[in-house]
Structure formats: C-alpha cells, structure tokens
Amino acid sequence: MKHRARRLRKNLTDAERLLWRHLCDRQLGGYKFRRQHPVGPFIVDFACLEKKLVVEVDGGEHAKNLEEDVKRSDYLKERGYRILRFWNNEVLAESKSVLSVILTSLLEDTPSP
C-alpha cells in the first residue's frame, strides 16, 4: 500500500497538482494535509487527519466506478471521516470556490453525518 501511495504521489493529475499547491505547507487555514494517504484499504487523494476530512478529486473514470466509490465513502464515514468530492474540471476552473468549500468544512465544529 505504501509503495502504491508513493507512486500516486509522483503521478498527480493536473487538478490534484493544482489543489496540492494550495493545501501543502499548511497554506489553507493552517491545517496540515497529506496527499495520496492510505486509510485502511484505500488511498485518499488528500486528508486532513486533525479534522478527519478527506478531499477527493475525481476524473471521468469515477463515473464508471460508482459502486466502488460508495464502498470507499461508507468505509471512511464509518471511521468518522467527512468527504468532499470535486470533479477535475471544478478544481481547474473554479479553484478559489473549491478552496473556499474546503476551508469552510475545516472550520465547522462538528462533522457532518
């Protein structure tokens, strides 16, 4: 799993790379994010462990794998994680809005169900 995560970190999509530029080094609200982070049997795109927030950036392939995404989301929710999902084109075209949604979620006191 560690090797796969490491390989994914080296091969980020354009959208993931753009988002990571804003999430790394505690740039967003002072919160620490990890990229391509293993959580159980899954590797999530970005995770803020302190706030138990997962950010997923999805491309067209996720439309074909809805059942797998549901399993993954259920697993994460059972462990107390909140999940935000954005499409690649959202991140690329509306990065400020995406970052605003992420920051708002980080600042919430209670996790959403």
C-alpha positions as CSV (number, residue, x, y, z in Angstrom):
1,M,0.0,0.0,0.0
2,K,2.8,2.4,0.9
3,H,4.5,1.8,-2.5
4,R,1.3,2.4,-4.4
5,A,0.7,5.7,-2.4
6,R,4.2,6.8,-3.2
7,R,3.7,6.1,-6.9
8,L,0.4,8.0,-6.9
9,R,2.1,11.0,-5.2
10,K,4.6,11.1,-8.1
11,N,1.9,10.9,-10.7
12,L,-0.7,13.5,-9.7
13,T,-3.3,14.7,-12.2
14,D,-3.2,18.4,-13.2
15,A,-6.2,19.1,-10.9
16,E,-4.5,17.3,-7.9
17,R,-1.3,19.1,-8.5
18,L,-3.1,22.5,-8.5
19,L,-5.0,21.7,-5.4
20,W,-1.9,20.4,-3.6
21,R,-0.1,23.7,-4.3
22,H,-2.8,25.3,-2.1
23,L,-3.0,22.6,0.6
24,C,0.6,21.8,1.2
25,D,2.7,23.5,4.0
26,R,-0.5,24.4,6.0
27,Q,-1.4,27.1,3.5
28,L,-5.2,26.7,3.9
29,G,-6.2,27.9,7.3
30,G,-3.1,26.5,8.9
31,Y,-4.3,22.9,8.5
32,K,-2.0,20.1,7.6
33,F,-2.9,17.9,4.6
34,R,-1.4,14.7,3.4
35,R,-1.7,13.7,-0.3
36,Q,-2.4,10.2,-1.5
37,H,-2.7,9.0,2.0
38,P,-3.6,5.4,2.9
39,V,-6.7,4.9,5.1
40,G,-7.3,1.3,5.6
41,P,-7.5,-0.5,2.2
42,F,-8.0,2.8,0.4
43,I,-5.7,5.7,-0.7
44,V,-7.4,9.0,-0.5
45,D,-6.4,12.0,-2.6
46,F,-6.0,14.5,0.3
47,A,-6.6,14.1,4.0
48,C,-6.6,16.4,7.0
49,L,-6.2,14.0,9.8
50,E,-6.7,16.6,12.5
51,K,-10.2,17.4,11.2
52,K,-10.9,13.9,9.7
53,L,-11.6,15.5,6.3
54,V,-10.9,13.7,3.0
55,V,-10.9,15.6,-0.3
56,E,-11.3,13.5,-3.4
57,V,-10.6,14.9,-6.9
58,D,-12.4,12.8,-9.4
59,G,-12.0,12.4,-13.2
60,G,-14.2,10.7,-15.7
61,E,-13.2,7.2,-14.5
62,H,-15.1,7.7,-11.3
63,A,-18.4,7.9,-13.2
64,K,-17.8,4.3,-14.2
65,N,-16.8,3.1,-10.6
66,L,-19.8,4.5,-8.6
67,E,-20.2,1.2,-6.7
68,E,-16.5,1.3,-5.6
69,D,-16.8,5.0,-4.6
70,V,-19.8,4.1,-2.4
71,K,-17.9,1.4,-0.7
72,R,-15.0,3.7,-0.1
73,S,-17.2,6.5,1.2
74,D,-19.0,4.2,3.5
75,Y,-15.7,2.8,4.9
76,L,-14.4,6.3,5.5
77,K,-17.7,7.6,7.1
78,E,-17.7,4.6,9.4
79,R,-14.3,5.8,10.7
80,G,-15.5,9.3,11.3
81,Y,-14.2,11.0,8.1
82,R,-16.1,13.6,6.2
83,I,-15.7,13.5,2.4
84,L,-15.7,16.3,-0.1
85,R,-15.7,15.3,-3.8
86,F,-14.8,17.6,-6.7
87,W,-14.5,16.9,-10.4
88,N,-11.2,17.7,-12.0
89,N,-12.8,20.5,-14.1
90,E,-14.1,22.1,-11.0
91,V,-10.7,22.3,-9.4
92,L,-9.1,23.6,-12.6
93,A,-11.7,26.2,-13.5
94,E,-13.0,27.2,-10.0
95,S,-10.1,26.6,-7.7
96,K,-11.0,29.6,-5.4
97,S,-14.5,28.2,-4.9
98,V,-13.2,24.7,-4.2
99,L,-10.7,26.1,-1.7
100,S,-13.5,28.1,0.0
101,V,-15.7,25.0,0.4
102,I,-12.7,23.1,1.8
103,L,-11.9,25.8,4.3
104,T,-15.5,26.2,5.4
105,S,-15.6,22.5,6.0
106,L,-12.4,22.6,8.1
107,L,-13.8,25.4,10.2
108,E,-17.0,23.6,11.1
109,D,-17.0,22.5,14.7
110,T,-19.0,19.3,14.2
111,P,-18.5,16.7,11.4
112,S,-21.4,16.3,9.0
113,P,-23.3,13.0,9.1
